[in-house]
Amino acid sequence: MRWNPKSKPKPEKVQAIQQALQVDEIIATLLVQRGIETFEQAKTFFRPTLADLHNPYLIKDMDKAVVRIENAIANNENILVFGDYDVDGTTAVSLVSSYLRSFYPNVATYIPDRYAEGYGISYMGIDYAEDNDISLIIALDCGIKSIDHVNYAKAKNIDFIICDHHRPGDILPDAVAVLDPKREDCSYPYDELCGCGVGFKLIQALAENRNQTIEDLVEYLDLVATAIAADIVPINGENRVLAKFGLEVINSNPRPGIKALIQNVKKKVLTITDVVFIVAPRINAAGRIKHGNEAVALLTEYDLDQAEQFASEIEQHNSDRKELDKQITKEALLQIEENNEQNRFSTVVYQENWHKGVIGIVASRLVENYYRPTIVFTKSGEKLAASARSVKDFDVYNALEACAEHLEQFGGHMYAAGMTLLEENYENFKNAFEKVVQETIHPDLLTPEISYDAEIELSEINPKLMRLLKQFEPFGPENMTPLFLAKGLIDSGYAKTLGSDNEHLKAFVKQGNSESFGAIGFGLGNKLDLVTNKNKFDAIFSLEENEWKDTVTLQLQLRDINTSNG
């Protein structure tokens, strides 16, 4: 890994916040790095309240959306809540449908089939609405570019309300209301909401219209926090408030569906990271392996016994997903070796029977292995379909654009994309993509980078520091877990590897005359030699509390280690 320090904030800014809050320099540095420079900003950061949430009517078209929904209710119309099959989409559908059903019965839900319909608003979904006498569709986490679909629905006298968070095109769909903070003409103060977050603003506006308060909506925040975690949106501003209070709901009184998913987790308090790795993959597995409807059924179920039944089925889907992803990754790595493609600038692999629901995960696994832009293809009907994943700072979408002549269609963003092509164009595309990457990628980008916040002495680590660091939670993009660099560390002599393949590293380290700290390095077992025989080494790590037999100690979670130059 390349080790890079994050840019050092100006000393005067650090001193100002240090004096204002009476905290150590290290805490002041971390705050300024996150854009927190005043007492008031720090207060909002450390003590977020529901009152910090913005007025939902500041979102363009919100008033139109509320009027249309209230008219539908007054006229006894059937409403369809439509959303994508991923975590953001299924939580958003569960949120809006369960809120509406709390006072109005004529509400149905629709999640498109990943394979038969694909991403976003589908003609099949609109036909379903027509067949069931539905005159209003609320689309969540999709629809901002569905110009033709909305026109198709309009011709059938079906209205659309779009709630999306993706960047709009030049033309907006001709919907009753288009709620998207990324609209050029929308002056909403925060534009990093996820799809479920936009759905929450819609129910917040409806609640206000019905003389309810924000307190009446707290029970829905477990869904919003799950979507924020899964969709990797920044956890700052409004998202930080929603995530914090949503996590409190998950840890105290979650809905039966989420309770059923987490009841076997042994941790007392779940963090955003736990939601990312425990809750989100299971909700996602429904849409990957079977159908996103199963996730909505789980998340909108109020009977715990029934929710446990749904959760156990989803657990099975997740196990199947893990097996598939493991097997396909193995086959893809073998294909790369057999074709002698280990030293290319890109990875492009294809096998016709690979499961379409996991090729995105497999692409991420291959990036972990070879660290280069990666595309995994499988057969989908008459064409090949693929998922692409990139490495930090390389725009895979631009690379695909340069190869567009070989593709049928493609879409996505800088780090992830999807595409289809005709099988006869596969080899030409593969060669063209390799050529584009080779010509445009900076060699440094082919080595993973780890950025650390600050250098620290082990003598500065104490329970007070840990207490303050915990108040930085919830962590996520724009507020990542702080990483520290410590130099000249020495192991006490008890370093060893752990795990069935000796893949992890366990050590007890000190620096000069400092006290000794336990250290664990997941995936660093191959670096054992660097820390034995009293070798000095440098480490990048985060701090965590390790609980063992009712005793809590501070522990370094090693992210990378190198031989010390000191």
C-alpha positions as CSV (number, residue, x, y, z in Angstrom):
1,M,0.0,0.0,0.0
2,R,1.0,3.6,-0.6
3,W,0.8,5.6,2.7
4,N,-0.4,9.1,2.4
5,P,-1.0,11.6,5.1
6,K,-4.3,13.6,4.8
7,S,-3.6,17.3,4.3
8,K,-2.6,19.1,7.5
9,P,-5.0,21.8,8.5
10,K,-3.8,25.3,9.2
11,P,-2.3,25.5,12.7
12,E,-4.4,28.7,13.5
13,K,-7.6,26.8,12.8
14,V,-6.6,23.9,14.9
15,Q,-5.6,26.2,17.8
16,A,-8.9,28.1,17.6
17,I,-11.1,25.0,17.9
18,Q,-8.7,23.6,20.5
19,Q,-9.2,26.6,22.7
20,A,-13.0,26.9,22.0
21,L,-13.6,23.2,23.0
22,Q,-10.7,22.7,25.5
23,V,-9.6,19.5,23.7
24,D,-6.2,18.0,22.8
25,E,-4.5,19.0,19.5
26,I,-5.2,15.6,18.0
27,I,-9.0,15.9,18.4
28,A,-8.9,19.5,17.2
29,T,-7.0,18.4,14.1
30,L,-9.5,15.6,13.3
31,L,-12.4,18.1,13.6
32,V,-10.8,20.7,11.3
33,Q,-10.1,18.0,8.7
34,R,-13.8,17.3,8.7
35,G,-14.7,21.0,8.1
36,I,-15.6,21.7,11.8
37,E,-14.0,25.0,12.7
38,T,-16.3,26.7,15.2
39,F,-17.9,25.9,18.5
40,E,-21.4,25.9,16.9
41,Q,-20.3,23.5,14.2
42,A,-18.8,21.2,16.8
43,K,-22.0,21.3,18.9
44,T,-24.0,20.2,15.9
45,F,-21.5,17.5,15.1
46,F,-21.2,16.1,18.6
47,R,-24.8,16.7,19.7
48,P,-27.0,16.3,16.6
49,T,-30.8,16.7,17.2
50,L,-33.9,16.0,15.1
51,A,-34.4,19.7,15.1
52,D,-31.3,19.9,12.8
53,L,-33.3,18.3,10.0
54,H,-34.2,20.7,7.2
55,N,-37.7,21.7,6.3
56,P,-38.8,19.1,3.7
57,Y,-40.8,21.7,1.7
58,L,-37.4,23.2,0.7
59,I,-37.1,20.4,-1.8
60,K,-38.5,21.5,-5.2
61,D,-41.9,20.1,-6.0
62,M,-42.5,18.8,-2.5
63,D,-45.7,20.8,-2.2
64,K,-47.0,19.3,-5.5
65,A,-46.2,15.8,-4.3
66,V,-48.1,16.2,-1.0
67,V,-51.1,17.7,-2.7
68,R,-51.2,14.9,-5.2
69,I,-51.0,12.2,-2.5
70,E,-53.6,13.9,-0.4
71,N,-55.9,14.1,-3.4
72,A,-55.4,10.4,-4.1
73,I,-56.4,9.6,-0.5
74,A,-59.4,11.9,-0.6
75,N,-60.6,10.3,-3.9
76,N,-59.9,6.7,-2.7
77,E,-57.3,6.1,-5.5
78,N,-55.0,3.1,-5.5
79,I,-51.3,4.1,-4.9
80,L,-48.3,2.0,-6.0
81,V,-45.0,2.5,-4.2
82,F,-42.2,1.5,-6.7
83,G,-38.5,1.1,-5.9
84,D,-35.3,-0.5,-7.0
85,Y,-34.3,-4.0,-5.9
86,D,-31.2,-3.0,-3.9
87,V,-31.1,-2.0,-0.2
88,D,-31.8,1.7,-0.8
89,G,-34.8,0.9,-3.0
90,T,-36.3,-1.8,-0.8
91,T,-35.9,0.2,2.4
92,A,-37.4,3.2,0.7
93,V,-40.4,1.3,-0.5
94,S,-40.9,-0.3,2.9
95,L,-40.6,3.2,4.5
96,V,-43.1,5.0,2.3
97,S,-45.6,2.2,2.0
98,S,-45.7,1.4,5.7
99,Y,-46.2,5.1,6.6
100,L,-49.0,5.5,4.1
101,R,-50.7,2.3,5.2
102,S,-50.7,3.6,8.8
103,F,-53.7,5.7,7.8
104,Y,-54.7,4.6,4.2
105,P,-55.3,1.0,3.0
106,N,-55.1,1.3,-0.8
107,V,-51.3,1.1,-1.1
108,A,-49.5,-1.6,-3.0
109,T,-45.7,-2.1,-3.5
110,Y,-43.7,-3.1,-6.6
111,I,-40.0,-4.1,-6.9
112,P,-38.9,-4.9,-10.5
113,D,-37.3,-8.3,-11.1
114,R,-33.6,-7.9,-11.4
115,Y,-33.4,-10.2,-14.4
116,A,-36.7,-9.8,-16.2
117,E,-37.0,-6.0,-15.9
118,G,-33.6,-4.7,-14.8
119,Y,-32.9,-1.5,-13.0
120,G,-35.4,1.3,-12.4
121,I,-38.9,2.0,-13.6
122,S,-40.2,-0.7,-15.9
123,Y,-42.9,-1.0,-18.5
124,M,-44.0,-4.2,-16.7
125,G,-44.5,-2.2,-13.5
126,I,-46.6,0.4,-15.3
127,D,-48.7,-2.3,-16.9
128,Y,-49.2,-3.9,-13.5
129,A,-50.4,-0.5,-12.2
130,E,-52.9,-0.3,-15.2
131,D,-54.1,-3.9,-14.6
132,N,-54.8,-3.1,-10.9
133,D,-56.6,0.3,-11.4
134,I,-53.7,2.2,-9.9
135,S,-53.6,5.9,-10.8
136,L,-50.6,7.1,-8.8
137,I,-47.1,5.7,-8.7
138,I,-44.5,6.9,-6.2
139,A,-41.1,5.9,-7.6
140,L,-38.2,5.8,-5.1
141,D,-34.4,5.6,-5.7
142,C,-35.0,5.6,-9.5
143,G,-36.9,7.4,-12.2
144,I,-34.9,10.7,-12.7
145,K,-34.1,9.7,-16.3
146,S,-37.2,7.6,-17.0
147,I,-38.6,10.1,-19.6
148,D,-40.2,7.5,-21.9
149,H,-41.6,5.4,-19.0
150,V,-43.4,8.4,-17.4
151,N,-44.9,9.4,-20.8
152,Y,-46.0,5.7,-21.3
153,A,-47.8,5.9,-17.9
154,K,-49.3,9.3,-18.6
155,A,-50.9,7.9,-21.8
156,K,-52.6,5.4,-19.5
157,N,-53.8,8.1,-17.0
158,I,-51.2,7.1,-14.4
159,D,-49.4,9.9,-12.6
160,F,-45.9,9.7,-11.3
161,I,-44.1,11.2,-8.3
162,I,-40.4,10.7,-8.6
163,C,-38.2,10.6,-5.5
164,D,-34.6,10.1,-6.6
165,H,-31.1,11.1,-5.6
166,H,-29.1,10.4,-8.8
167,R,-27.9,13.2,-11.0
168,P,-30.6,14.3,-13.5
169,G,-30.1,14.5,-17.3
170,D,-30.9,17.6,-19.3
171,I,-34.6,16.8,-19.4
172,L,-36.7,15.9,-16.4
173,P,-39.5,13.3,-16.6
174,D,-43.0,14.8,-17.1
175,A,-44.1,13.8,-13.6
176,V,-46.5,15.5,-11.2
177,A,-43.5,16.1,-8.9
178,V,-39.8,15.3,-9.3
179,L,-38.1,15.3,-5.8
180,D,-34.3,15.2,-6.3
181,P,-32.0,17.4,-4.3
182,K,-29.5,17.2,-7.2
183,R,-31.8,19.0,-9.5
184,E,-30.1,22.2,-10.8
185,D,-33.2,24.3,-9.8
186,C,-33.5,22.8,-6.3
187,S,-32.1,24.9,-3.5
188,Y,-32.4,22.3,-0.8
189,P,-29.5,22.8,1.6
190,Y,-28.2,19.2,1.5
191,D,-27.9,17.2,-1.7
192,E,-26.3,13.9,-0.5
193,L,-29.5,12.1,0.7
194,C,-29.9,8.5,-0.4
195,G,-33.1,7.3,-2.1
196,C,-34.6,6.2,1.2
197,G,-33.6,9.6,2.6
198,V,-35.6,11.4,-0.1
199,G,-38.5,9.1,0.8
200,F,-38.2,10.1,4.4
201,K,-38.4,13.8,3.5
202,L,-41.6,13.0,1.6
203,I,-43.2,11.3,4.7
204,Q,-41.9,14.2,6.8
205,A,-43.8,16.6,4.6
206,L,-46.9,14.5,4.7
207,A,-46.7,14.2,8.5
208,E,-46.3,18.0,8.8
209,N,-49.4,18.3,6.7
210,R,-51.3,15.9,9.0
211,N,-50.2,17.7,12.2
212,Q,-47.7,15.0,13.2
213,T,-44.3,15.9,14.6
214,I,-40.8,14.5,13.8
215,E,-41.1,12.3,16.9
216,D,-43.9,10.4,15.2
217,L,-41.5,9.4,12.5
218,V,-38.6,8.2,14.6
219,E,-39.7,4.6,14.2
220,Y,-38.9,4.7,10.5
221,L,-35.3,5.8,11.0
222,D,-34.0,2.2,11.3
223,L,-34.8,1.9,7.6
224,V,-33.1,5.2,6.7
225,A,-29.9,4.4,8.6
226,T,-29.7,1.0,6.9
227,A,-30.0,2.7,3.5
228,I,-27.4,5.3,4.3
229,A,-25.0,2.6,5.4
230,A,-25.6,0.4,2.4
231,D,-25.6,3.2,-0.2
232,I,-22.2,4.6,0.9
233,V,-23.4,8.2,0.9
234,P,-21.6,10.8,3.0
235,I,-22.3,10.6,6.7
236,N,-22.2,14.3,7.3
237,G,-24.9,17.0,7.5
238,E,-28.5,15.7,7.5
239,N,-27.3,12.1,6.8
240,R,-25.4,12.2,10.1
241,V,-28.5,13.1,12.0
242,L,-30.6,10.5,10.2
243,A,-27.9,7.8,10.7
244,K,-27.3,8.6,14.4
245,F,-31.0,8.4,15.4
246,G,-31.6,5.5,13.1
247,L,-28.8,3.5,14.8
248,E,-30.4,4.3,18.1
249,V,-33.7,2.7,16.8
250,I,-31.8,-0.3,15.5
251,N,-30.1,-0.8,18.9
252,S,-33.2,-0.1,21.1
253,N,-36.4,-0.9,19.3
254,P,-36.0,-1.9,15.6
255,R,-38.9,-3.1,13.5
256,P,-39.5,-6.9,13.6
257,G,-37.8,-7.5,10.3
258,I,-34.5,-5.9,11.3
259,K,-34.8,-7.4,14.8
260,A,-35.1,-10.8,13.2
261,L,-31.9,-10.2,11.1
262,I,-29.8,-9.1,14.0
263,Q,-31.0,-11.2,17.0
264,N,-28.1,-13.6,16.7
265,V,-25.5,-10.9,16.6
266,K,-23.5,-11.1,19.9
267,K,-22.5,-7.4,20.0
268,K,-24.4,-5.2,22.5
269,V,-24.3,-2.1,20.3
270,L,-24.3,-2.2,16.5
271,T,-22.4,0.4,14.6
272,I,-22.9,1.6,11.0
273,T,-20.1,-0.8,10.0
274,D,-22.2,-3.7,11.5
275,V,-25.2,-2.5,9.5
276,V,-23.0,-2.5,6.3
277,F,-21.7,-6.0,6.9
278,I,-24.6,-7.7,8.7
279,V,-27.9,-6.2,7.8
280,A,-27.3,-4.7,4.3
281,P,-26.0,-7.9,2.5
282,R,-28.9,-9.9,3.7
283,I,-31.5,-7.4,2.5
284,N,-29.5,-7.2,-0.8
285,A,-29.4,-11.0,-1.1
286,A,-33.2,-11.2,-1.7
287,G,-32.9,-9.2,-4.9
288,R,-29.7,-10.9,-6.0
289,I,-30.8,-14.5,-5.5
290,K,-34.7,-14.5,-5.5
291,H,-36.7,-11.2,-5.6
292,G,-36.5,-7.9,-3.9
293,N,-40.2,-8.4,-2.9
294,E,-38.9,-10.7,-0.1
295,A,-36.9,-7.8,1.4
296,V,-40.0,-5.6,1.4
297,A,-42.1,-8.4,3.0
298,L,-39.5,-8.7,5.8
299,L,-39.2,-5.0,6.4
300,T,-42.9,-4.3,6.5
301,E,-43.9,-7.3,8.6
302,Y,-45.2,-6.4,12.1
303,D,-45.5,-10.0,13.5
304,L,-42.1,-11.1,14.9
305,D,-42.7,-14.8,14.3
306,Q,-43.5,-14.2,10.6
307,A,-40.6,-11.8,10.4
308,E,-38.3,-14.5,11.7
309,Q,-39.6,-16.9,9.1
310,F,-38.9,-14.3,6.3
311,A,-35.4,-13.6,7.9
312,S,-34.5,-17.3,7.8
313,E,-35.4,-17.5,4.1
314,I,-33.3,-14.4,3.4
315,E,-30.4,-15.9,5.5
316,Q,-30.5,-18.9,3.1
317,H,-30.4,-16.6,0.1
318,N,-27.4,-14.8,1.7
319,S,-25.6,-18.2,2.2
320,D,-26.3,-19.1,-1.4
321,R,-25.0,-15.7,-2.5
322,K,-21.8,-16.2,-0.5
323,E,-21.2,-19.7,-2.0
324,L,-21.9,-18.4,-5.5
325,D,-19.6,-15.4,-5.0
326,K,-16.8,-17.6,-3.6
327,Q,-17.1,-20.1,-6.4
328,I,-17.3,-17.6,-9.3
329,T,-14.4,-15.6,-7.8
330,K,-12.3,-18.8,-7.8
331,E,-13.2,-19.5,-11.4
332,A,-12.5,-15.9,-12.5
333,L,-9.0,-16.0,-10.8
334,L,-8.3,-19.3,-12.5
335,Q,-9.3,-17.8,-15.9
336,I,-6.9,-14.9,-15.4
337,E,-4.1,-17.2,-14.6
338,E,-4.8,-19.7,-17.5
339,N,-4.9,-16.8,-19.9
340,N,-1.6,-15.3,-18.4
341,E,-3.4,-12.0,-17.8
342,Q,-1.9,-11.3,-14.3
343,N,0.1,-8.4,-15.5
344,R,-2.5,-6.5,-17.5
345,F,-3.8,-3.0,-16.6
346,S,-7.4,-4.2,-16.4
347,T,-9.4,-7.4,-15.7
348,V,-12.1,-8.5,-18.1
349,V,-13.5,-12.0,-17.6
350,Y,-16.6,-13.9,-18.9
351,Q,-18.4,-17.1,-18.4
352,E,-21.9,-17.7,-19.6
353,N,-23.3,-19.5,-16.6
354,W,-22.1,-17.1,-13.9
355,H,-25.0,-15.8,-11.7
356,K,-25.9,-12.3,-12.8
357,G,-26.9,-11.3,-9.2
358,V,-23.3,-11.6,-7.9
359,I,-21.1,-10.5,-10.7
360,G,-20.8,-7.0,-9.1
361,I,-19.5,-8.6,-5.8
362,V,-17.1,-10.8,-7.8
363,A,-15.8,-7.7,-9.6
364,S,-15.1,-6.1,-6.2
365,R,-13.3,-9.3,-5.0
366,L,-11.1,-9.3,-8.2
367,V,-10.2,-5.6,-7.5
368,E,-9.1,-6.6,-4.0
369,N,-6.9,-9.3,-5.6
370,Y,-5.3,-7.5,-8.6
371,Y,-6.2,-3.9,-7.8
372,R,-7.0,-2.7,-11.3
373,P,-10.3,-1.7,-13.1
374,T,-12.3,-4.8,-13.4
375,I,-15.3,-6.0,-15.5
376,V,-17.1,-9.4,-15.0
377,F,-19.5,-10.6,-17.8
378,T,-22.1,-13.3,-17.9
379,K,-24.8,-14.4,-20.4
380,S,-28.1,-12.5,-20.1
381,G,-30.7,-13.6,-22.7
382,E,-29.2,-13.0,-26.2
383,K,-26.5,-10.6,-24.9
384,L,-23.7,-10.5,-22.4
385,A,-24.2,-8.3,-19.3
386,A,-21.5,-7.1,-17.0
387,S,-20.7,-5.2,-13.8
388,A,-17.6,-2.9,-13.6
389,R,-15.7,-1.8,-10.5
390,S,-12.8,0.6,-10.4
391,V,-9.9,1.6,-8.2
392,K,-9.5,4.8,-6.3
393,D,-9.3,7.9,-8.6
394,F,-9.8,6.1,-11.9
395,D,-13.1,6.9,-13.7
396,V,-14.3,3.6,-15.2
397,Y,-17.4,5.3,-16.7
398,N,-15.1,7.5,-18.9
399,A,-13.2,4.4,-19.9
400,L,-16.4,2.7,-21.0
401,E,-17.4,5.8,-22.9
402,A,-14.2,5.5,-24.9
403,C,-15.2,1.9,-25.8
404,A,-18.8,2.7,-26.5
405,E,-18.7,1.5,-30.1
406,H,-18.4,-2.1,-28.9
407,L,-21.3,-1.8,-26.3
408,E,-25.1,-2.0,-26.7
409,Q,-25.7,0.2,-23.6
410,F,-23.9,1.2,-20.4
411,G,-24.5,3.4,-17.3
412,G,-23.1,4.1,-13.9
413,H,-20.6,6.4,-12.4
414,M,-16.9,6.8,-11.6
415,Y,-16.4,3.6,-9.5
416,A,-19.2,1.3,-10.6
417,A,-21.0,0.7,-13.9
418,G,-23.1,-1.9,-15.8
419,M,-23.2,-2.7,-19.4
420,T,-24.5,-5.1,-22.1
421,L,-22.9,-6.1,-25.4
422,L,-23.3,-8.7,-28.2
423,E,-21.2,-11.8,-27.7
424,E,-19.3,-11.3,-31.0
425,N,-18.1,-7.9,-29.7
426,Y,-16.7,-9.3,-26.4
427,E,-13.0,-9.8,-27.5
428,N,-12.9,-6.4,-29.3
429,F,-14.3,-4.7,-26.3
430,K,-11.9,-6.5,-23.9
431,N,-8.9,-5.4,-26.0
432,A,-10.2,-1.8,-26.4
433,F,-10.9,-1.5,-22.6
434,E,-7.3,-2.7,-21.8
435,K,-5.9,-0.2,-24.3
436,V,-7.9,2.7,-22.8
437,V,-6.9,1.8,-19.3
438,Q,-3.3,1.3,-20.2
439,E,-3.1,4.7,-21.9
440,T,-5.0,6.7,-19.2
441,I,-4.3,5.3,-15.8
442,H,-1.5,6.7,-13.7
443,P,0.8,3.9,-12.6
444,D,0.4,4.9,-8.9
445,L,-3.3,4.1,-9.1
446,L,-2.5,0.4,-9.5
447,T,-1.3,0.3,-5.9
448,P,-3.8,0.6,-3.2
449,E,-3.6,3.8,-1.1
450,I,-4.2,4.2,2.6
451,S,-4.6,7.7,4.0
452,Y,-4.1,8.5,7.6
453,D,-5.4,11.4,9.6
454,A,-2.4,12.2,11.9
455,E,0.7,10.8,13.5
456,I,0.4,9.9,17.1
457,E,2.5,8.7,20.0
458,L,1.3,5.6,21.9
459,S,1.6,7.7,25.1
460,E,-1.2,9.9,23.8
461,I,-3.6,7.0,23.7
462,N,-5.9,6.8,26.7
463,P,-9.6,6.2,27.7
464,K,-10.3,9.9,27.4
465,L,-9.1,10.0,23.8
466,M,-11.2,6.9,23.0
467,R,-14.3,8.5,24.6
468,L,-14.0,11.5,22.4
469,L,-13.3,9.4,19.3
470,K,-16.5,7.5,19.9
471,Q,-18.4,10.7,19.8
472,F,-17.3,11.1,16.1
473,E,-19.5,8.2,15.3
474,P,-21.4,7.2,13.1
475,F,-18.5,6.8,10.7
476,G,-18.7,6.7,6.9
477,P,-17.7,8.7,3.8
478,E,-16.7,12.3,4.7
479,N,-16.3,11.1,8.3
480,M,-14.3,8.0,8.1
481,T,-12.9,6.2,11.2
482,P,-9.8,8.1,12.1
483,L,-6.5,6.4,11.1
484,F,-3.3,7.1,12.9
485,L,0.4,6.5,12.1
486,A,2.8,5.5,14.9
487,K,6.5,5.0,14.2
488,G,9.2,2.8,15.8
489,L,6.9,0.2,17.4
490,I,8.3,-3.0,18.9
491,D,6.4,-6.2,19.7
492,S,6.7,-7.6,23.2
493,G,7.7,-11.0,21.7
494,Y,4.3,-12.7,21.6
495,A,3.4,-11.8,18.0
496,K,1.6,-14.7,16.2
497,T,-0.7,-15.4,13.4
498,L,-4.4,-16.4,13.8
499,G,-7.1,-17.9,11.6
500,S,-7.4,-21.2,9.7
501,D,-4.9,-20.0,7.1
502,N,-2.8,-17.9,9.4
503,E,-4.1,-14.8,7.7
504,H,-4.4,-12.5,10.7
505,L,-1.7,-11.0,12.9
506,K,-1.9,-10.6,16.7
507,A,0.7,-8.6,18.6
508,F,1.4,-6.6,21.8
509,V,3.2,-3.4,20.9
510,K,5.0,-0.5,22.7
511,Q,6.9,2.6,21.6
512,G,9.8,3.6,23.7
513,N,8.7,3.5,27.4
514,S,5.0,3.6,26.6
515,E,2.6,1.0,28.0
516,S,1.9,-2.0,25.9
517,F,-1.2,-2.2,23.6
518,G,-2.8,-5.3,22.1
519,A,-2.9,-5.1,18.3
520,I,-4.8,-7.1,15.7
521,G,-4.2,-6.9,11.9
522,F,-6.9,-8.7,9.8
523,G,-5.3,-10.0,6.6
524,L,-1.8,-9.0,7.8
525,G,-0.6,-12.5,8.8
526,N,1.9,-12.5,5.9
527,K,3.7,-9.6,7.6
528,L,4.6,-11.5,10.8
529,D,8.3,-11.4,10.0
530,L,8.3,-7.6,10.1
531,V,7.4,-7.6,13.8
532,T,9.4,-10.5,15.2
533,N,12.9,-10.5,16.7
534,K,12.4,-7.0,18.2
535,N,12.3,-5.4,14.7
536,K,11.1,-1.9,14.7
537,F,8.1,-1.2,12.6
538,D,5.7,1.6,11.6
539,A,1.9,1.0,11.7
540,I,-1.3,2.7,10.4
541,F,-4.2,1.8,12.7
542,S,-7.5,2.7,14.1
543,L,-8.4,2.6,17.8
544,E,-11.0,0.3,19.2
545,E,-12.3,-1.2,22.5
546,N,-11.7,-4.9,22.9
547,E,-14.2,-6.5,25.3
548,W,-13.0,-9.8,26.8
549,K,-14.7,-11.5,29.9
550,D,-16.3,-8.2,31.0
551,T,-12.9,-6.3,30.7
552,V,-12.6,-3.5,28.2
553,T,-9.1,-2.6,26.9
554,L,-7.9,-0.3,24.1
555,Q,-6.6,-2.1,21.1
556,L,-4.9,-1.0,17.8
557,Q,-6.7,-2.4,14.8
558,L,-3.7,-2.5,12.3
559,R,-4.5,-1.5,8.8
560,D,-1.0,-1.8,7.4
561,I,2.6,-2.2,8.7
562,N,6.0,-1.5,7.3
563,T,9.6,-1.8,8.4
564,S,10.5,1.3,10.4
565,N,13.0,3.8,8.9
566,G,13.6,5.2,12.4
